[in-house]
């Protein structure tokens, strides 16, 4: 029993506890507490009710409440913060920024408000400032789980996967059962092809928040990635039982059905869903992605053209349009208004590593006309330093106007016949090249670099091994945990253990006779060096493996072997083996 001297909780205590419940996702309990509070014009109570409305996605209702309250209490930082968040959710980015910047000025030490401002900056594409603000909060409050999660997510989005993993693991140490930490780390493991770890984390996150729809969808994806088709299917069907129009679940279900060998049924079911959801263009875009997945590029392009025509501002449709055009070997017509000297060139932080290697060749065309300045993060600079034609690397600075690397495709006069003219466009460091030449000299030629991947649909080490002739010395270029696969095949030379940076990889590959494996960073490096090779790609191969007459447009030294059936590599392996032997015979005759 409570002691006689203990007072009952005040309504202020209830407001504070309700806010804590909302932050922890305990919405029903927060609502019950707030219902016990009598009607009041107190700003903290009003803010708590508005926070609850935002959590329940009652955005218009929350905005009306906040607009009135913030007008009465313009110095209340939390009210102004929530008003900014409501503006943001309603698509009013400028108003959101004004509110959040004011809130930070009112409460400069409030980390939650700073994190909200960083999220608003992220939504506007200002990753640099968002990262800086979030990192400052992490430095000042190293135990702040929310700040660590946000910083980890930003690092992940920037492609800083090692840093993101370190940060998210710190968050998980502080809060081992935090579903957001588990979910973010699971997504990172998925990106890094550590599928079993991703699944375990997703299952732990789902255990903590079994009603979270996004978490359930991610769990279905992880189960599919690990080949647990029946479980993935059951998870999607569970979600669709209470959310029948959920596009993400419909798309994953179609992909699982296709992976199980029922391609026609999977596409037919998704097509039927799209027809029933005529007003939801996201459903049509999901079908475009699935058609792209199975290599039906022309159908996918026709469909996305219709979506883009109906919604000319839809970024997802425009991006898919450009990708599919390139996949079919169609290059954009040069923009005559953009043919003036373009400098500096920026590499957007969201540029993928493989996309970057493929596109960086375009800088060579500019260097013949002008000095080329490039603004890029250190991870891109490591490769830029090895371009055959040097560029000048600049540091990013506020207000800098720059041309994105991707824009050069429409600025320069490029077509399917000329895109490979720049190959080779990388060159190894002379000292490192000599080091690798001497290290590999003790092994019998031909030396063939090998790579593989994990996952239910990936090209395994055993499948790559079946491609390699007995007369070849296989040189493993794998790094990280997947190197341990070689316990099952002891023939390869483990070069990957000595490769920690792009310069080492470039020098090692430059000393090889060929490279074999799935689409990967090392394969792109080989193609950029002009080293011969065989790449194995799925039916829905990426745009940079576009072909004409059976030859790749972007990397002419390679042979491309695509799956004939989604998820099945057996025919491709036989074909790849023949192509590799022909390549090696050609190399031997040239040396002779």
DAUR-V231041 format. One record per backbone hydrogen bond with DSSP energy under -1.0 kcal/mol. NH is the residue of the N-H (numbers start at 1). CO is the residue of the C=O. E is the energy in kcal/mol with one decimal. If there is no record, write none. Layout:
# DAUR-V231041
NH;CO;E
NH;CO;E
This chain:
# DAUR-V231041
6;3;-1.6
14;10;-1.9
15;11;-2.2
16;12;-2.4
17;13;-2.5
18;14;-2.5
19;15;-2.2
20;16;-1.8
21;17;-2.5
22;18;-2.5
23;19;-2.3
24;20;-1.5
25;22;-1.5
26;21;-3.0
27;25;-1.5
30;26;-2.0
31;27;-2.6
32;28;-2.2
33;29;-2.1
34;30;-2.4
35;31;-1.9
37;34;-1.0
46;42;-2.4
47;43;-2.6
48;44;-2.1
49;45;-2.2
50;46;-2.2
51;47;-2.7
52;48;-2.1
53;49;-2.0
54;50;-2.5
55;51;-2.4
56;52;-1.8
57;54;-1.6
58;53;-3.1
59;57;-1.2
62;58;-2.6
63;59;-2.8
64;60;-2.3
65;61;-1.9
66;62;-2.8
67;63;-3.2
68;64;-1.6
69;65;-2.1
70;66;-3.4
71;67;-1.3
72;68;-1.4
73;69;-2.7
76;73;-1.7
80;76;-2.1
81;77;-2.3
82;78;-2.4
83;79;-2.2
84;80;-2.2
85;81;-2.3
86;82;-2.5
87;83;-2.6
88;84;-2.4
89;85;-2.5
90;86;-1.6
91;88;-1.7
92;87;-3.0
96;92;-2.0
97;93;-2.3
98;94;-2.1
99;95;-2.3
100;96;-2.6
101;97;-2.6
102;98;-1.8
103;99;-2.5
104;100;-2.2
105;101;-1.9
106;102;-2.3
107;103;-2.2
110;107;-2.0
114;110;-1.7
115;111;-2.4
116;112;-1.7
117;113;-2.2
118;114;-2.3
119;115;-2.1
120;116;-1.9
121;117;-2.3
122;118;-2.3
123;119;-2.1
125;122;-1.9
126;121;-2.5
127;125;-1.7
130;126;-1.7
131;127;-2.8
132;128;-2.1
133;129;-2.5
134;130;-2.2
135;131;-2.8
136;132;-1.9
137;133;-1.8
138;134;-2.2
139;135;-2.6
140;136;-2.3
141;137;-2.6
144;141;-2.4
145;143;-1.0
148;144;-2.3
149;145;-2.7
150;146;-2.3
151;147;-2.7
152;148;-2.8
153;149;-2.3
154;150;-2.0
155;151;-2.6
156;152;-2.3
157;153;-2.4
158;154;-1.9
159;156;-1.4
160;155;-2.5
161;159;-1.8
164;160;-2.7
165;161;-2.4
166;162;-2.1
167;163;-2.4
168;164;-2.7
169;165;-2.3
170;166;-1.7
171;167;-2.0
172;168;-2.1
173;169;-1.9
174;170;-1.7
175;171;-2.5
178;175;-2.0
182;178;-2.4
183;179;-2.6
184;180;-2.9
185;181;-2.2
186;182;-2.0
187;183;-2.2
188;184;-2.0
189;185;-2.4
190;186;-2.2
191;187;-2.0
192;188;-1.8
193;190;-1.5
194;189;-3.0
195;193;-1.0
198;194;-2.2
199;195;-2.3
200;196;-2.1
201;197;-2.2
202;198;-2.3
203;199;-2.5
204;200;-2.0
205;201;-2.4
206;202;-2.4
207;203;-1.9
208;204;-1.4
209;205;-1.9
212;209;-1.8
216;212;-1.9
217;213;-2.3
218;214;-2.3
219;215;-2.1
220;216;-2.1
221;217;-2.0
222;218;-2.5
223;219;-2.5
224;220;-2.1
225;221;-2.5
226;222;-1.5
227;224;-1.8
228;223;-2.7
229;227;-1.7
232;228;-2.7
233;229;-2.8
234;230;-2.5
235;231;-2.4
236;232;-2.3
237;233;-2.4
238;234;-2.1
239;235;-2.0
240;236;-2.7
241;237;-1.2
243;239;-1.5
246;243;-2.1
250;246;-1.9
251;247;-2.5
252;248;-2.4
253;249;-2.4
254;250;-2.0
255;251;-2.2
256;252;-2.6
257;253;-2.4
258;254;-2.2
259;255;-2.5
260;256;-1.7
261;258;-2.0
262;257;-2.1
266;262;-2.4
267;263;-2.5
268;264;-2.4
269;265;-2.6
270;266;-1.7
271;267;-2.6
272;268;-2.4
273;269;-1.8
274;270;-2.3
275;271;-2.2
276;272;-1.5
280;277;-1.9
283;280;-1.1
285;281;-2.1
286;282;-1.8
287;283;-1.8
288;284;-2.1
289;285;-2.2
290;286;-1.8
291;287;-2.7
292;288;-2.4
293;289;-2.1
294;290;-1.5
295;292;-1.4
296;291;-2.6
297;295;-1.4
300;296;-2.1
301;297;-2.6
302;298;-2.2
303;299;-2.1
304;300;-2.5
305;301;-2.2
306;302;-1.4
307;303;-1.8
308;304;-2.8
309;305;-2.0
310;306;-1.9
311;307;-2.8
314;311;-2.1
318;314;-2.1
319;315;-2.6
320;316;-2.2
321;317;-2.3
322;318;-2.2
323;319;-2.3
324;320;-2.8
325;321;-2.2
326;322;-2.2
327;323;-2.3
328;324;-1.7
329;326;-1.9
330;325;-2.9
335;410;-2.8
338;335;-2.0
345;373;-3.3
346;403;-2.3
347;375;-2.3
351;348;-2.1
356;352;-2.5
357;353;-2.1
358;354;-2.0
359;355;-2.3
360;356;-2.3
362;359;-2.2
363;360;-1.4
364;361;-1.4
367;363;-2.0
369;366;-2.0
370;366;-1.9
374;392;-3.0
375;345;-3.2
380;377;-1.3
381;377;-2.2
382;378;-1.8
383;380;-1.1
384;380;-2.2
385;381;-1.9
386;383;-2.1
387;384;-1.6
388;425;-2.3
392;372;-3.3
394;374;-2.7
400;397;-1.7
403;344;-2.5
405;346;-2.3
407;404;-1.4
408;405;-1.6
409;406;-1.4
410;407;-1.3
411;407;-1.2
412;408;-2.5
414;412;-1.2
418;415;-1.0
419;415;-1.6
421;418;-1.8
423;420;-1.6
425;528;-2.1
426;528;-1.2
427;386;-2.5
433;429;-2.8
434;430;-2.1
435;431;-2.2
436;432;-2.5
437;433;-2.4
438;434;-2.3
439;435;-2.1
440;436;-2.4
443;440;-1.8
448;473;-2.1
449;514;-2.9
450;475;-2.4
451;516;-1.5
453;459;-3.0
456;225;-2.2
464;460;-1.9
465;461;-2.6
466;462;-1.3
467;464;-1.6
472;469;-1.5
473;446;-2.6
475;448;-2.9
476;493;-2.4
477;450;-2.1
483;480;-1.6
484;481;-1.7
485;482;-1.6
486;483;-1.9
487;484;-1.7
488;485;-2.4
493;474;-2.6
495;476;-1.1
495;493;-1.8
496;476;-1.4
498;495;-2.0
499;496;-1.4
505;501;-1.7
506;502;-2.8
507;503;-2.0
508;504;-2.5
509;505;-2.6
510;506;-2.1
511;508;-1.2
512;509;-2.0
513;447;-2.6
514;447;-1.2
515;532;-1.1
516;449;-3.1
517;534;-1.8
524;520;-2.0
525;521;-2.3
526;522;-2.3
527;523;-2.3
528;524;-2.5
529;525;-1.6
531;526;-2.3
533;557;-1.3
534;515;-1.9
535;559;-2.6
536;517;-2.0
537;561;-2.4
540;293;-1.2
541;539;-1.4
545;542;-1.9
546;543;-1.6
548;551;-2.4
551;548;-1.4
553;546;-2.7
558;555;-1.8
559;533;-2.4
561;535;-2.7
563;537;-1.7
568;565;-2.2
573;569;-2.7
574;570;-1.7
575;571;-2.1
576;572;-3.0
577;573;-2.3
578;574;-1.6
579;575;-2.2
580;576;-2.4
581;577;-2.1
582;578;-2.0
583;579;-2.3
584;580;-2.7
585;581;-2.3
586;582;-2.1
587;583;-2.3
588;584;-2.4
589;585;-2.4
590;586;-1.9
591;587;-2.1
592;588;-2.2
